[in-house]
């Protein structure tokens, strides 16, 4: 693919200075947790960790991708806030949060700021 792209095309493709960052997470729930308890946890997660921080979540109850709710990138502080919120929960036995990645092209390296 051509590397000499117009600013408009770079923005449309979310590359170079328009790269958008997010992170993946994996969750492990306690074995004896009921479906109702998992649903209640997910509602709290979406309200308190995602919406309250201007983030969006795409995925299931145990794996997903977190990105900014609008166009742009998740900050390292937002990632750390979500990780701390998850690690403070009793419903989970395991929490894995990746470093920031390119949400459109995960195989691409992160551009320096």
C-alpha positions, 0 to 999 in steps of 0.5 A, a space after each residue: 500500500 502506498 505510504 505517501 498518503 494525503 492528510 485526509 486519507 491518513 485520517 480516514 484510515 486512522 494511521 500516522 498522526 491519527 492512530 487510535 490506541 486502546 487495550 485488550 483485557 481478559 477476565 477470570 471470574 470465580 467458579 461459583 459466581 452466578 449468572 446474575 452476579 456476573 451480569 451485575 458486575 458487568 453493569 457496574 463495569 460499564 457504568 463505573 469503569 467505562 462510561 465514567 472514564 469516557 471509554 467504550 467496551 467491545 467484547 464479551 463478559 471475559 474478553 474485550 477491547 477498550 477504546 475511547 468512546 469518541 474518536 481518539 486514543 485511550 491515555 495511559 492514565 485511563 488504562 491504569 484506572 480501569 486496571 486498578 478498578 478491575 483488580 479491586 473487584 472480589 468477583 474476579 480471580 484473574 485480570 490481564 490488561 495489555 499495554 496500549 495497542 493500535 485498535 485499528 491495526 493491532 500488528 502495527 507499532 505505536 507511533 511516538 508522540 
